[in-house]
Amino acid sequence: MSRFLLPQRIAKDAGKEMRRTDVDVLIIGAGPAGLAAAIELKKNGVKTVRVIEREKVAGGVPRHSFHPGYGLRDFKQFLSGPKYAKKYVTAALTAGAQISTSSTATTWISDYEIEVTAPGGLEIIRARAIILATGARERARAARAVPGKRPAGIYTTGSLQQSTYLENLKIGTSAVIVGAEHVSFSAVMTLAHAGVKTVAMITDKPQHETVGIVRWAIAFWYRFKFMTRTEIVEVLGDKHITGVRIRRNDKETVIACDTIVFTGNWIPDNELARRGGFDIDATYKSPVVDGSSQMQRPGIYAIGNLVLPIKAADKCAVDARTVAKKVAASLMK
């Protein structure tokens, strides 16, 4: 299954030799799964482990998810997202893994070589094994084909958390949440932190998709209307949102709000896997893996929420440790 590109593609970079690096294992993605894998690899005797992360700060989604609930499966602690992320970054660095932030894997040079773009320029990293831990993202409004204009005030949970916790931006006053997954209830807490009242949570499903006690506790505490079998028909407003038109029981009504948060409805960040020519699951759009999380090419793995259905961060981390042990064992043969 070799997919070598033309030699001219990698020979020069604006007249200069492109930097090349050899490692035992390259991990793409510095979220909980990627970092947990790096730690476990080092524990199992792998000499050189490199983790690359396109964001400026390693740690993944938990670093801007300030609510508690992280770390029960892996650390046996009840941590906030930022503390959880910091704990993993510190542990990975202490174990001897190298973490490169603001670094994006752009393409496959050959079966075991990846081109990386970073502030210092282009680099080709060759590895004996490669682990994709690129995670998943929520489908934004455009990907859901919701009619209406493009007024300000539309977020996903991830963009809402970054705007609230990392950038301290003004959000709005009243919000409708579209979706009823576990992350949807996280959005309720983020909105409250930003001083925004959640007026309704709507889903076209017959029921919520999180733990029952979470749904009831948060709905009771934050006092919002929870509406199942409800479809968003149109976003209202010109420069800024004025409301949403919904359809329920074949009747259309309008909910006034100035903020909409589209939550869940995950899609894996599978671009790099696609560029490598790997098989993609028709249902989840994740790379196809075997029982060891290995893709079609020996020594190439996919872990974490790149492999849907979506899982909690600590579950991804625990699973990643198991895969890392297998990777380490294969390198020792």
WORAUR-V860846 format. One record per residue. N is the residue number from 1. RES is the residue in one small letter. SS is DSSP state (hx for helix, st for strand, lp for the rest). PHI is phi in degrees with one decimal (* if undefined). NEAR is the number of other C-alpha atoms within 12 Angstrom. Layout:
n=N res=RES ss=SS phi=PHI near=NEAR
n=N res=RES ss=SS phi=PHI near=NEAR
This chain:
n=1 res=m ss=lp phi=* near=14
n=2 res=s ss=lp phi=-65.0 near=16
n=3 res=r ss=lp phi=-136.6 near=18
n=4 res=f ss=lp phi=-71.6 near=20
n=5 res=l ss=lp phi=-90.5 near=19
n=6 res=l ss=lp phi=-63.8 near=11
n=7 res=p ss=lp phi=-57.3 near=10
n=8 res=q ss=hx phi=-62.0 near=12
n=9 res=r ss=hx phi=-64.4 near=18
n=10 res=i ss=hx phi=-116.4 near=28
n=11 res=a ss=hx phi=-73.8 near=20
n=12 res=k ss=st phi=-134.7 near=17
n=13 res=d ss=st phi=-131.0 near=18
n=14 res=a ss=lp phi=53.8 near=11
n=15 res=g ss=lp phi=84.8 near=8
n=16 res=k ss=st phi=-114.6 near=12
n=17 res=e ss=st phi=-66.8 near=16
n=18 res=m ss=lp phi=-72.2 near=22
n=19 res=r ss=st phi=-66.9 near=22
n=20 res=r ss=st phi=-124.4 near=22
n=21 res=t ss=st phi=-136.7 near=23
n=22 res=d ss=st phi=-110.7 near=22
n=23 res=v ss=st phi=-136.1 near=26
n=24 res=d ss=st phi=-74.6 near=33
n=25 res=v ss=st phi=-133.3 near=43
n=26 res=l ss=st phi=-108.5 near=48
n=27 res=i ss=st phi=-113.2 near=53
n=28 res=i ss=st phi=-107.7 near=53
n=29 res=g ss=lp phi=119.5 near=46
n=30 res=a ss=lp phi=-109.9 near=50
n=31 res=g ss=lp phi=-87.1 near=50
n=32 res=p ss=hx phi=-55.7 near=53
n=33 res=a ss=hx phi=-65.7 near=50
n=34 res=g ss=hx phi=-62.3 near=53
n=35 res=l ss=hx phi=-70.7 near=56
n=36 res=a ss=hx phi=-62.4 near=50
n=37 res=a ss=hx phi=-63.9 near=50
n=38 res=a ss=hx phi=-61.7 near=53
n=39 res=i ss=hx phi=-62.2 near=44
n=40 res=e ss=hx phi=-67.2 near=36
n=41 res=l ss=hx phi=-61.4 near=40
n=42 res=k ss=hx phi=-65.2 near=31
n=43 res=k ss=hx phi=-61.9 near=24
n=44 res=n ss=lp phi=-96.7 near=26
n=45 res=g ss=lp phi=88.4 near=24
n=46 res=v ss=lp phi=-74.6 near=32
n=47 res=k ss=lp phi=-73.7 near=26
n=48 res=t ss=lp phi=-117.0 near=31
n=49 res=v ss=st phi=-124.3 near=44
n=50 res=r ss=st phi=-116.8 near=42
n=51 res=v ss=st phi=-116.0 near=47
n=52 res=i ss=st phi=-113.2 near=43
n=53 res=e ss=lp phi=-139.6 near=36
n=54 res=r ss=lp phi=-74.5 near=28
n=55 res=e ss=lp phi=-75.2 near=24
n=56 res=k ss=lp phi=-71.8 near=19
n=57 res=v ss=lp phi=-128.0 near=25
n=58 res=a ss=lp phi=-76.8 near=37
n=59 res=g ss=lp phi=127.6 near=43
n=60 res=g ss=hx phi=73.5 near=43
n=61 res=v ss=hx phi=-57.2 near=42
n=62 res=p ss=hx phi=-56.7 near=40
n=63 res=r ss=hx phi=-66.3 near=34
n=64 res=h ss=hx phi=-118.9 near=34
n=65 res=s ss=lp phi=-117.1 near=38
n=66 res=f ss=lp phi=-79.9 near=31
n=67 res=h ss=lp phi=-75.1 near=28
n=68 res=p ss=st phi=-77.8 near=22
n=69 res=g ss=st phi=124.8 near=27
n=70 res=y ss=st phi=-94.0 near=33
n=71 res=g ss=lp phi=93.3 near=30
n=72 res=l ss=lp phi=-69.7 near=20
n=73 res=r ss=lp phi=-77.0 near=19
n=74 res=d ss=lp phi=-98.8 near=26
n=75 res=f ss=lp phi=-103.9 near=23
n=76 res=k ss=lp phi=57.2 near=13
n=77 res=q ss=lp phi=-132.7 near=17
n=78 res=f ss=lp phi=-109.4 near=18
n=79 res=l ss=st phi=-116.1 near=27
n=80 res=s ss=st phi=-76.2 near=24
n=81 res=g ss=hx phi=-56.5 near=33
n=82 res=p ss=hx phi=-61.5 near=32
n=83 res=k ss=hx phi=-66.3 near=28
n=84 res=y ss=hx phi=-63.6 near=40
n=85 res=a ss=hx phi=-62.8 near=37
n=86 res=k ss=hx phi=-62.1 near=28
n=87 res=k ss=hx phi=-61.3 near=29
n=88 res=y ss=hx phi=-70.6 near=40
n=89 res=v ss=hx phi=-61.9 near=37
n=90 res=t ss=hx phi=-61.9 near=24
n=91 res=a ss=hx phi=-65.6 near=26
n=92 res=a ss=hx phi=-66.4 near=34
n=93 res=l ss=hx phi=-66.6 near=25
n=94 res=t ss=hx phi=-63.1 near=18
n=95 res=a ss=hx phi=-70.9 near=27
n=96 res=g ss=lp phi=107.3 near=25
n=97 res=a ss=lp phi=-76.2 near=36
n=98 res=q ss=st phi=-98.8 near=32
n=99 res=i ss=st phi=-113.4 near=37
n=100 res=s ss=st phi=-113.6 near=34
n=101 res=t ss=lp phi=-92.2 near=28
n=102 res=s ss=lp phi=52.5 near=23
n=103 res=s ss=lp phi=-124.9 near=32
n=104 res=t ss=st phi=-117.5 near=33
n=105 res=a ss=st phi=-76.7 near=37
n=106 res=t ss=st phi=-99.4 near=26
n=107 res=t ss=st phi=-163.0 near=30
n=108 res=w ss=st phi=-89.9 near=33
n=109 res=i ss=st phi=-85.0 near=30
n=110 res=s ss=st phi=-150.0 near=25
n=111 res=d ss=lp phi=-57.6 near=29
n=112 res=y ss=lp phi=-128.9 near=33
n=113 res=e ss=st phi=-129.0 near=33
n=114 res=i ss=st phi=-121.0 near=44
n=115 res=e ss=st phi=-88.4 near=37
n=116 res=v ss=st phi=-122.5 near=37
n=117 res=t ss=st phi=-105.4 near=25
n=118 res=a ss=st phi=-140.5 near=22
n=119 res=p ss=lp phi=-55.3 near=15
n=120 res=g ss=lp phi=-82.5 near=14
n=121 res=g ss=st phi=116.5 near=20
n=122 res=l ss=st phi=-84.7 near=27
n=123 res=e ss=st phi=-142.9 near=33
n=124 res=i ss=st phi=-108.1 near=34
n=125 res=i ss=st phi=-109.6 near=40
n=126 res=r ss=st phi=-105.5 near=28
n=127 res=a ss=st phi=-133.0 near=33
n=128 res=r ss=st phi=-75.9 near=32
n=129 res=a ss=st phi=-144.7 near=40
n=130 res=i ss=st phi=-128.5 near=48
n=131 res=i ss=st phi=-117.5 near=52
n=132 res=l ss=st phi=-90.5 near=51
n=133 res=a ss=lp phi=-131.7 near=51
n=134 res=t ss=lp phi=-83.6 near=44
n=135 res=g ss=lp phi=74.6 near=42
n=136 res=a ss=st phi=-140.5 near=38
n=137 res=r ss=st phi=-132.3 near=30
n=138 res=e ss=st phi=-77.9 near=32
n=139 res=r ss=lp phi=-73.5 near=26
n=140 res=a ss=lp phi=-78.0 near=26
n=141 res=r ss=lp phi=-57.5 near=31
n=142 res=a ss=hx phi=-61.5 near=17
n=143 res=a ss=hx phi=-71.8 near=15
n=144 res=r ss=hx phi=-96.5 near=23
n=145 res=a ss=lp phi=56.6 near=16
n=146 res=v ss=lp phi=-86.1 near=24
n=147 res=p ss=st phi=-64.8 near=20
n=148 res=g ss=st phi=121.6 near=24
n=149 res=k ss=lp phi=-78.3 near=22
n=150 res=r ss=lp phi=-116.1 near=22
n=151 res=p ss=lp phi=-75.2 near=23
n=152 res=a ss=st phi=-71.1 near=23
n=153 res=g ss=lp phi=109.7 near=37
n=154 res=i ss=st phi=-108.5 near=40
n=155 res=y ss=st phi=-135.9 near=37
n=156 res=t ss=st phi=-101.2 near=38
n=157 res=t ss=hx phi=-59.3 near=44
n=158 res=g ss=hx phi=-61.6 near=35
n=159 res=s ss=hx phi=-68.4 near=31
n=160 res=l ss=hx phi=-62.9 near=44
n=161 res=q ss=hx phi=-64.1 near=38
n=162 res=q ss=hx phi=-65.4 near=28
n=163 res=s ss=hx phi=-64.4 near=25
n=164 res=t ss=hx phi=-81.4 near=29
n=165 res=y ss=hx phi=-87.8 near=29
n=166 res=l ss=hx phi=-95.6 near=22
n=167 res=e ss=lp phi=-110.4 near=14
n=168 res=n ss=lp phi=54.4 near=17
n=169 res=l ss=lp phi=-89.8 near=18
n=170 res=k ss=lp phi=-74.0 near=22
n=171 res=i ss=lp phi=-98.8 near=34
n=172 res=g ss=lp phi=174.9 near=30
n=173 res=t ss=lp phi=-127.0 near=23
n=174 res=s ss=st phi=-141.7 near=31
n=175 res=a ss=st phi=-134.0 near=40
n=176 res=v ss=st phi=-113.9 near=48
n=177 res=i ss=st phi=-102.7 near=50
n=178 res=v ss=st phi=-103.9 near=50
n=179 res=g ss=lp phi=126.6 near=44
n=180 res=a ss=lp phi=-141.5 near=41
n=181 res=e ss=st phi=-92.6 near=34
n=182 res=h ss=hx phi=-57.9 near=28
n=183 res=v ss=hx phi=-66.3 near=41
n=184 res=s ss=hx phi=-63.6 near=43
n=185 res=f ss=hx phi=-75.5 near=44
n=186 res=s ss=hx phi=-65.0 near=40
n=187 res=a ss=hx phi=-63.0 near=45
n=188 res=v ss=hx phi=-58.6 near=50
n=189 res=m ss=hx phi=-68.2 near=35
n=190 res=t ss=hx phi=-66.6 near=38
n=191 res=l ss=hx phi=-60.6 near=42
n=192 res=a ss=hx phi=-61.5 near=30
n=193 res=h ss=hx phi=-60.8 near=27
n=194 res=a ss=lp phi=-85.3 near=29
n=195 res=g ss=lp phi=79.3 near=21
n=196 res=v ss=lp phi=-108.6 near=31
n=197 res=k ss=st phi=-85.4 near=31
n=198 res=t ss=st phi=-80.0 near=40
n=199 res=v ss=st phi=-93.3 near=31
n=200 res=a ss=st phi=-159.6 near=38
n=201 res=m ss=st phi=-122.2 near=45
n=202 res=i ss=st phi=-121.2 near=40
n=203 res=t ss=lp phi=-147.7 near=32
n=204 res=d ss=lp phi=-82.9 near=25
n=205 res=k ss=lp phi=-78.5 near=20
n=206 res=p ss=lp phi=-74.7 near=16
n=207 res=q ss=lp phi=-157.8 near=20
n=208 res=h ss=lp phi=-69.7 near=30
n=209 res=e ss=st phi=-120.5 near=25
n=210 res=t ss=lp phi=-125.0 near=23
n=211 res=v ss=lp phi=-66.3 near=17
n=212 res=g ss=hx phi=-52.6 near=16
n=213 res=i ss=hx phi=-66.2 near=15
n=214 res=v ss=hx phi=-66.2 near=24
n=215 res=r ss=hx phi=-59.7 near=28
n=216 res=w ss=hx phi=-69.7 near=18
n=217 res=a ss=hx phi=-64.7 near=17
n=218 res=i ss=hx phi=-71.8 near=27
n=219 res=a ss=hx phi=-62.7 near=26
n=220 res=f ss=hx phi=-69.4 near=15
n=221 res=w ss=hx phi=-70.5 near=18
n=222 res=y ss=hx phi=-98.2 near=28
n=223 res=r ss=lp phi=56.3 near=19
n=224 res=f ss=lp phi=-123.2 near=27
n=225 res=k ss=st phi=-81.7 near=27
n=226 res=f ss=st phi=-107.7 near=32
n=227 res=m ss=st phi=-124.1 near=29
n=228 res=t ss=lp phi=-93.3 near=25
n=229 res=r ss=lp phi=49.0 near=23
n=230 res=t ss=st phi=-124.2 near=32
n=231 res=e ss=st phi=-112.1 near=31
n=232 res=i ss=st phi=-81.8 near=38
n=233 res=v ss=st phi=-97.9 near=28
n=234 res=e ss=st phi=-160.4 near=27
n=235 res=v ss=st phi=-90.4 near=38
n=236 res=l ss=st phi=-103.8 near=31
n=237 res=g ss=st phi=122.9 near=25
n=238 res=d ss=lp phi=-103.8 near=15
n=239 res=k ss=lp phi=-81.3 near=15
n=240 res=h ss=st phi=-138.6 near=22
n=241 res=i ss=st phi=-62.1 near=32
n=242 res=t ss=st phi=-115.2 near=30
n=243 res=g ss=st phi=167.8 near=33
n=244 res=v ss=st phi=-131.1 near=41
n=245 res=r ss=st phi=-94.7 near=29
n=246 res=i ss=st phi=-123.0 near=32
n=247 res=r ss=st phi=-124.4 near=22
n=248 res=r ss=st phi=-143.1 near=21
n=249 res=n ss=lp phi=53.8 near=13
n=250 res=d ss=lp phi=65.6 near=11
n=251 res=k ss=st phi=-119.3 near=14
n=252 res=e ss=st phi=-101.3 near=16
n=253 res=t ss=st phi=-139.1 near=19
n=254 res=v ss=st phi=-118.9 near=23
n=255 res=i ss=st phi=-108.1 near=31
n=256 res=a ss=st phi=-74.9 near=24
n=257 res=c ss=lp phi=-167.4 near=32
n=258 res=d ss=lp phi=-119.8 near=33
n=259 res=t ss=st phi=-144.1 near=42
n=260 res=i ss=st phi=-129.1 near=52
n=261 res=v ss=st phi=-120.0 near=48
n=262 res=f ss=st phi=-90.0 near=42
n=263 res=t ss=lp phi=-119.3 near=38
n=264 res=g ss=lp phi=64.2 near=36
n=265 res=n ss=lp phi=53.9 near=31
n=266 res=w ss=st phi=-70.9 near=35
n=267 res=i ss=st phi=-134.3 near=30
n=268 res=p ss=st phi=-67.3 near=36
n=269 res=d ss=lp phi=-79.3 near=31
n=270 res=n ss=lp phi=-101.1 near=34
n=271 res=e ss=hx phi=-58.2 near=28
n=272 res=l ss=hx phi=-66.7 near=34
n=273 res=a ss=hx phi=-62.9 near=40
n=274 res=r ss=hx phi=-63.1 near=22
n=275 res=r ss=hx phi=-63.3 near=24
n=276 res=g ss=lp phi=-81.9 near=33
n=277 res=g ss=lp phi=78.1 near=23
n=278 res=f ss=lp phi=-80.1 near=30
n=279 res=d ss=lp phi=-67.1 near=25
n=280 res=i ss=st phi=-116.5 near=27
n=281 res=d ss=lp phi=-63.9 near=22
n=282 res=a ss=lp phi=-66.9 near=11
n=283 res=t ss=lp phi=-85.9 near=14
n=284 res=y ss=lp phi=-91.1 near=22
n=285 res=k ss=lp phi=65.8 near=27
n=286 res=s ss=lp phi=-93.7 near=37
n=287 res=p ss=st phi=-60.8 near=44
n=288 res=v ss=lp phi=-76.1 near=31
n=289 res=v ss=lp phi=-128.6 near=30
n=290 res=d ss=lp phi=-93.9 near=20
n=291 res=g ss=lp phi=-65.5 near=15
n=292 res=s ss=lp phi=-102.8 near=25
n=293 res=s ss=lp phi=67.0 near=33
n=294 res=q ss=st phi=-89.3 near=29
n=295 res=m ss=lp phi=-84.5 near=31
n=296 res=q ss=lp phi=-69.4 near=24
n=297 res=r ss=lp phi=-100.5 near=28
n=298 res=p ss=lp phi=-56.6 near=24
n=299 res=g ss=lp phi=87.1 near=32
n=300 res=i ss=st phi=-116.0 near=39
n=301 res=y ss=st phi=-126.5 near=41
n=302 res=a ss=st phi=-128.0 near=51
n=303 res=i ss=lp phi=-135.7 near=55
n=304 res=g ss=hx phi=68.0 near=47
n=305 res=n ss=hx phi=-81.8 near=40
n=306 res=l ss=hx phi=-66.4 near=42
n=307 res=v ss=lp phi=-103.5 near=39
n=308 res=l ss=lp phi=-73.2 near=32
n=309 res=p ss=lp phi=-72.0 near=24
n=310 res=i ss=lp phi=-63.0 near=30
n=311 res=k ss=lp phi=-131.4 near=28
n=312 res=a ss=lp phi=-64.2 near=31
n=313 res=a ss=hx phi=-57.6 near=43
n=314 res=d ss=hx phi=-69.8 near=36
n=315 res=k ss=hx phi=-68.1 near=25
n=316 res=c ss=hx phi=-60.2 near=37
n=317 res=a ss=hx phi=-65.8 near=40
n=318 res=v ss=hx phi=-63.6 near=30
n=319 res=d ss=hx phi=-63.4 near=33
n=320 res=a ss=hx phi=-63.7 near=41
n=321 res=r ss=hx phi=-61.0 near=33
n=322 res=t ss=hx phi=-61.5 near=27
n=323 res=v ss=hx phi=-64.8 near=40
n=324 res=a ss=hx phi=-61.1 near=46
n=325 res=k ss=hx phi=-62.3 near=27
n=326 res=k ss=hx phi=-68.3 near=28
n=327 res=v ss=hx phi=-63.7 near=39
n=328 res=a ss=hx phi=-60.8 near=32
n=329 res=a ss=hx phi=-62.6 near=20
n=330 res=s ss=hx phi=-67.3 near=23
n=331 res=l ss=hx phi=-75.9 near=24
n=332 res=m ss=lp phi=-83.6 near=16
n=333 res=k ss=lp phi=-71.4 near=7
